[in-house]
Amino acid sequence: MFGHYGETIARLREKKGLTKSTLARLLNIPPGKMTDIEKSASRPPETILSVLCDQLGIGVEEIDASAGFLPSWAQQVLRENPHKFLEAVKGLLASSRRSDTNSKRSIEELVLQTNLGALYHGGCMDMFPSIKNESVDLVFADPPFNLDKDYGAEVDDDLAEQKYLEWCFVWLNEVVRILKPGASFFLYNLPKWNVRLGAWLCQYLEFKHWVAVDLKFSLPIPGRLYPSHYSLLYFTKGLRANRFSPPRIPIETCRHCGGELRDYGGYKDRMNPAGVNITDVWTDLSPVRHSRFKRRIANELPLKMLDRILDTASQEGDLVFDPFGGSGTTYVAAELKLRRWLGCEIGDCQPIIDRFKKLNQERALLEEIRNKVNVLFTENALKLRSRNGHDTSKYRLLEGAQSNVPKKLQGTLFD
């Protein structure tokens, strides 16, 4: 089922004979905020929703249902046995009133704690009940791709397609719940899955971008185009993001001579000295294959990717949650960039713990990454250009060495 909270609220408002400005006054919010609510497919913040329902004469559960929001178990009943759907809807009111504490399950154990974050050994569905509604600033999720890979005995990575999607809908529903209004969500997966998961998410969050991440891990597959990118979906809870500050990247230059790979013609003097705008196609990320950086047999994400995501959608002090710890890249990036973080991993947590024991190595790698962010030319490119006679005088360059590394890189209990 697909729904739209804004359209539902507008319809109910008109049925009550209220104008937008009148309803905004009753809710004690600016008229522009009311316009945003009715344009948005997302569920309004809890503080507004309860008062809104009072003014419209409808219950919260009823407006959820009117907007097409049903718990994943009710959606499954509708798919498998429509005749039982009415019975499921009757149970909706009762289930929504249950105390959260009745359904909470405890996660296994705290295995890593720093001044900024904590990692628990356990599955994300064991952890979600302990996270408050609308409390997280940024969620990044890189779930198993259902490719029958070995993530340990606790993880079944070879589910039937419908079972895999239903499992995803369950934890995605929890992600929607814990995001603050204006918070961001990034979902990393295969295009095959993200096209369906993204459509489901559009019921509750605002779609912003489909980022194509060019990472070639495998050989071409017979009978198919060579799959050479992964999908990174970017959503926000509400029309406007609390934080949107994507980093700029350097001009692409030849690694041999430093010459521009693209002709900027007569616009050189108009270019931002902090670099060029980042696009929704990321070709500058490298797979983690070198033994110096690889911590586990399974694939792991490059630190550069999470540095970019955290730059784009968070700031120092924000709370970042990653429900699939993997090798711990999200937690390391958050720690070094002074974000608070929370995470869990159902499999072996030791690679993450070992990684934090060597955080100075991660710090050095981040500094190397940050030296190539928000600059028009990298230091190496400028040297090559000078050596090979390329004219750089028409560009406006930042004066002096500009450090893009946080002034204080937070330590951990292991430093």
N, C-alpha and C positions, 0 to 999 in steps of 0.2 A: 504494500500500500504506500502511496505517496501523498503527502500532505503539505500544507503551507499555513503556518500560524498566522502570518500577516493577513492573508485573504480571509481566513476564518474570523479573525477579530474584526476586520472591516465589515464583513457581512453581518455579524452579531450587533455591531455598533449601529449600523444602518437600520437593522430590524428594531432596535430600541429607540430609533428616532434621534440619535445623538450625533452631533458634528464632531469632527476630529478635535477642534479647539475646545469644545465643551468637555469631551472625555479627557483631554490632556489636563484641563483645569481640575477636574475631579480627581485625577491621579497625581496632581501636583508635580507635573513634569512639563518641560517646554513643548510647544506645539510641534517643533521640528523632531523631537524625540518620538512623538506619537506617529508622525509620518514615517520615521525609520522603522518603527515596530510593524506598521501595516505593509511596508515594502519587504520586510524580511521574512524568510521562510523559517527562521530559527525561533525556538521557544523563548519568550521574554524572560528576563531574570525573575527569580522567585519572588523578590520583594515587590515587583510590579505586577506579576501575574496574579497573585492572590487578591490584590486590591482591584485589579482589572476585572476579575471574575465576579467580585461582589457588585461592581457597577453594572456589569452586563447580565447579572442574574443567572449565572451558570457556574457549575462546579469546576474545579481544576481538572478532575478526571474527565468530565464531559468535554471540556475544551480541547484536552489532549486527544480524545477520540475523534472529535470533530475535525481536528487538524490532521488526522491520519496517523497519530502516534499510538502504537500498540506495543506492549512488551513482546519480546521475541517469542516467548512461549505461546502467546495468543496468535501471533502471526503464523506460527507453525501449525496450530490447530486449524486456522482458516485455510491453509494450503492443503492439509492432509484430510480434513473432515469438516467441510463447511457446515454440516448439520449440527456439529457440536460448538459452532462459533458463538451462538447466543449464550450458551452455558458458560463459555470462556469469558465473554464480556461481563456476565453477571459476577464472575469471580474477580474481575478487574477492580471493582470498587473495594472489595474486601482486602485484596492483596495490597492495594495502594495505601491502606490505612495501617498496615502492620508496622510495628516498630522496626526500625532498621536494625536494632540490636538483636532481634529475633532471628534475622537471616545472616548475621555476620559469622564468618568463619575465621579462625585465627590462622595467620600465615606461619610458616614453620619456625623460622628463627632469623634474628638480626645477625648478619655475617660481616657487615662492614659499616662503620660509622665515621664520619669526618665532621669538621666544624660546619659544613654546609649541607651534607646529605646523609642518606642511609640506604643500604641495600639489604633486601630480605631474600632468603631462600624460600621460594614457593611460587605458585602460579598466580597470574594476575587476577583471576576470578576469586582467589582467596584474599587478595589484597584490596580490591576495589571497595568492598563494603566498609573498610576502615577509613576511606578518604571522603571528606565532607563534600556535599553538593557545592558546585561553583567555587572551588577553592584553588584550582590549578591554572597557572598562567600560560603554560605551553605543554602540549603532549606530543611526543614523537614516538611512533610505533613502527617497528620493523618485525612483523610477525613471521613465523615459519611460512614458507611459500607453498607448502603441500607438494614438495618435489621428492618425497621419500628419502630425505637426507637423514643422517644419523645425528640427532641432537641429544642422545642419551635415552635411557629406558623410559623416562617420564614423559617424553614427547612422541606422539604419533603423527608423523609428517606424511601420512599416506591415507587420507580420508577420502571418502566419496565426495564428489564435488558439492552436492547439496549440503552434506554434513559440514564440510569446511566453511561454506558460506554462512550456515546457521551459527556455527561457533564464532565466526567473525562478527556477526550481527549482535551476538550477546555481549562481547566485550566492547564493541563500538558503542553500544547503547550506554555502557558505563562511562566511556570517554565523554560522550555528550553531557552526561550528568555532572561530571566533576569539573568541566571547563567553566571558568569565569565568563561572564558576559564580556565580549571583546577579546577573549583568549583565542589562541591559534592551535591548530592541529595539523600535523604532517603525517601522512601515511605512506610508507615505502613498501612497494610490492611489485609483482609482475603486472604488466598491462592487462593480462587476461583476468586477473582478480580485481584490480583497481577500477576497471570500467564498471564492474557490477557493484563493488563496495562503494564507489564514488556516487553512483546513482542512488543507493540507499541513504548515504550520508546527506545528500541534497535535501532530504525531507526535514532535516533538523539543523543543519549548519549551512553557512554561506560558502559556496565554491569560489575560490580565488584563482588558483592556477593548477594546471597539470604540468609538472616539470619533468622533462625527459632527461634522465641521467645516463650519460653514455659511459657504460662500464661493460667491457667485453670479457666475460668469464669463461665462455665455453666455445666449442667448435660449432660451425654451422650445422643445422639440423636438416636432414633430407626432407624434401617436400614442403619446406617452409622458407620464408624469407629469413635471412640471418638475423636472429634476435640480438640487437646490439644496444638496447637501452632498457632501463628500469623506470618505473613510474613513481613519482613523488607527488602526491596530492596535497594541496594546501587549502585548508578550510579555516574559517573564523566563526565564532559563535556570535552572530549578529553582523550587521552590514559593515560596521567600522571596527577595525582592529585596534586594540589598545596600544600596540607597538608594531610599526612597520618601518624598518630602517635597513633595507638590503645593502650590503656592502658593495662598493665599486671594485672593478677589476682592471688590471693593466691592459693596455693595447696589446693585441697579439703580435708578436714579432718573430722573425726567423731566428731559430736557435743557433744558427751559424754566423749570421752577419748583423743581426739586430734590426733589420729593415722591417717596416710595417707589412703585415700580411693583407691589409686592407688599405685602399687609398682613401684618405680623408679629405683630399683635394684642398679647397680653399677654406675648410672649416677648422683647420688645425688650431688657430688662435681662439676659437670659440669653445673648445673642448674643456670639460671640467678637469682641473689639475689633479683632482682626487681619483680620476679614472673614468671608465666607461660604465654605463648602466649594465647590470647583469640581466640576462634574458631568461626565458623559461626552458632553454636547452643548455645543459651543463656538460661541456666536453672536457673540462680541465680537472676532472677527478680521476685518480688512478686506483685500481684495485689494490688491496693490501695483500701483497704476495711475498715481500722480502722478509726473511727470517728475523731481521732486526725489529720489525714492527708487528709481525703476525703472532697472535697469542693463542690461537686454537686451530684445530683442523678445519672447522666449518668457516664459511665466509664471514668477514667482518667489514664494517664500514670505515671509510677513511675519516680521520679526524677533521680534515678540511671540510667535509660535508656538514658535520654537526656544528663546526665553527660558523659556517655560513648560515645555517638554519637558526642558531641561537642569536646571531647578529641581527637577522631579519625580523624575528618575532619575539624577542625578549630583551630585558635589560638586567643589570646587576640587581640582585636581591629577589628576582622573580623565582617562582617555584616551577621547576621542570619535572615532568614525570615521563618515564619510559617503562612500559609494562613488560617489555621483552628485553632483558638486560644483555643477552648475547655476550659479546666480548667487553662490554662496558664503555663503548666509545661515547655515548651520550653523557654518562656520568663523569667521565674524565673531562670532556669539553665543558660541562657545567661547572665542575669544580675549579678549573683553571680560569674560567671567565666569570667567576664570582656569582654564579646563580645557585640558589638552593635547589636541591635535587632529591628525588625519591625514585626508587626502582625495585624491581624484583626479577629473579631468574629462577625458572623451575628446574633447570639442569645444573651443571657444574658451575659453581660460583668462583672456584679457585682462580681461573684466568683473570677475572675482574679484580680479585683481591691482590693477586701478584702484580697486576698492572698498577694498582695504586701504591704498591711498595716501591715502584720505580717511577714515581710521578715526575721526577726531575727530567727523565728522558722525554716524557710527554710534554713537559714544559718547554724543552728545547725545540721539539717538533712544532709546537704551537707558535713559538717565536719565529721560526722559519716560515711558517704559513702566513703569519700576520705581516711580515715584511713585504709580502706580495699582495697586500690588500689595501685599497684606497690610495693607490698611486697610479699615475699615468704610465710610467715605465718602471720596470724593476731595475734594481741596481746593476744586475748583470747585463740587461738589455742596453742600458745607457753606456756601459763600457764597450760593448760590441759595436754600438752605433758610432761611438767616437773613433774606435779603431778602424772602422770600415768607411768612414767619411759620410755617414748619413746625417742630414741636416735636422737638428732638433730645435733650432732656435725659434721656430714659429709656434711651438707649443708653449703653453703656460705651465711651468713646473712648480711644485711646492718647494719653497726655500728650506734648505737644511734637511737633516735627516728626520723624517717623521716616523716615530714609533707607533705602531698600531697594536702593540702588546699592552694588556692591562698593566698599570703601574705596580699593582700588587697581585701576585699570583698566589692564591690561597694554598697553604700547606695542608697536610693531612696528619693523622695520628702516626703515620708510618715514616714521615720525613725526619 
